[in-house]
């Protein structure tokens, strides 16, 4: 079995496991008060999450030497509509800086310096599609409307007392929600009702 070796042209999405291993074993805290101790688990998760987001949004299937080039990162930052990536880049201790350290620790000295970072102005920036939310009924709203209709068809015989009608409806709705929950967990309502007093 051959070991996976990181190169400048390795696609970014193939580095996740190695980067997490680097965070767990090699990376140290940059704070002076920590005196070079290992990263905390929360920091590891934060850095890994930041890099994972960067890879999935921008760098998937693209070579490291191009996506980590400062000019490419600036172009991505300028193309960012909502400013989320801009905020992530400007953070003092974000995962992207440590990801670059990780990349350099694996490639610097093994490959010529001119291969470590290559500016490719023609490389397209992936712009995520805008999600448009439309107003509509939720599953719960549809379910409650169905319960109301069923209730009125069955119980609305004694409409002279609206308070009693509302109390009956509340009981009926709670019963239906419980039935729905039990059925969604694989419990047979007929069997349960047959075995209860």
N, C-alpha and C positions, 0 to 999 in steps of 0.2 A: 504494500500500500504506500502510495506516494503522498507526501505532505503537500498541502495547499500553500503556495507561496504568493504573496502579494506583490504585484508589479504596478508600475504607473498606469498601465492600460487595463488593469482589472476592473470590471464593472462594479460600481459602488455597491449594488445590492448583494454582492457576494461577500462583503466584508463584515456584515453584521455580527456574526459569531466571533470572528477574530477581534473585532473592536470591543465586544463585551468582555472577552477574555483579557484583553489589554487593560480595560478598566478595573477588572478584578485583581489582576496580578502586578501590573507595572505602574499604572498611573498613580500619582500621589497628589495630595491636596496642595494647592498653591498658596493658601493662607499662611502667613508667617507664624501665627500662633500654633499651627498644627505641626510645625517642624518636620515636614516631609512625610507625614504618616499616610497610610493607605486611605483611599476614598471611602466615605460612608456609603452604606447600601442605598440610601435615598439619593445621594449624588450620582451614583452609578445608574440608577433608574432614570434620573432626570437627563443625564447626558445621553444615555442610550436612546431614550424617547425622542430627544431633540434630533439626533442623527437619523433615527428611523424615519422621522417626519421629513427631514431633508432628502433622504434617499427616495422615499416613496413619492414625494411631490416633485422633485427636481432632478434627481440624479440616477434614477432607475435605469439599468442597462447602459450606463454611460461611463467612460473611463475616468478613473480618479484624477489623473493628471489634468483633465479638462474641467471637471466640475469643481475642483478645489482651487482653480486659478482665481486670484483676486479680481481680475476683470470680469470673469464670468459671474462671480458672486455679486459684483456691483450691478451688472446687467439684470440679474434676477431680482435684486433689491429694487431697482427702478421699475421693473415690470410688475411688481407686486401691487395688486389693486387695493387690498385691504390693510396692508402694512404689517401683517403678521410676521412675514419673513424678515422684514426690516428690523422689527423689534427683537427677533431671535438673534440676528447677526450682531446687533449692538450690545447684547448682554455681555457683561464682563466675564462671567464664567459659564459660557454655554458649551454644549457638546461639540459644536462644530470646530471650535479651537482645539479641543482635545483630539477630535477626529483627525485634524491636520497634523497634530503632533504624532499621533499613532501612525499615520501614513508616512510621515518623514522618518520615523524610527524604523519602519520596515523597508523603506526604499532608498534613503539617503546613504550614499557611499557604495551601494550596490549597482546603481544606475547613474549615468551621467546627469549632472545638474540640469542641463537643458531639457531632459526628458521628464523631470519631476513635475513641472508645471508648464502646460502648453495652452496658450490663449487661442481659442478657436471662435472668432467672431461670428462665424456662420452657424455655430451650434444653436439650434432652436431652443427657446425657453418654453417649457411646458406650462401653459396657462390653464389652471383647472377650470372646468365648466362652472358656470354660475347655477346654483340651485334655486329654483323658483318654487316657493310654497304657495299652494292654492288653498283657499278656504274651503272646507268641507267637513262633513260630519266624521267624528272619531268613531272607532269601534264601540266605545262605551256609549256614546250618544245613540247610535243605532240600536244597541242592545237595550238601553233604557226605554227607547221609543217602542220597541217590540214588547217589552214587559208592560208598558202602559196600555197598549192596545189589547194584549191578552187579558190583563186585569179588568179593563172596562168591559170586555166581552163576557167575562165570567162573573165578576163581582158587582157590576153596576146596577144590580137589581134594586137595591135599597138606596136610592139617590136622595132620599128625604133628609138623611143625616150626613152632610159633607165631612164633618170631623171624623166620624166613624169610617167613612169611605177612605179618607187619607190615612188613617191608622192602619186599615186593612191593606191599603196599597203599600205602605212602608214595610209591613210584615211580609207581604207577597214578594216585593222587590228583594228584600234581604234573603228570603228563601231561594229565589231564583239565582241570585249571585252565589249563594252557597252551593246550590246544585251545579252551577256552571264550574265553580272551582273544583268540586269533588270529581265531576266528570272529566275535567281537563287533566286530572291526576290519575285517571284510570279507574276510578271507583264507580261502580254501577249503582245509580240512584234507586232503581227499583229494588235491588237487593238490600240496600241500606234501609229504605222505607219499610220493606217487608220484615225487617229484623228490629224495628224500633217500636216502642209503645206510643 
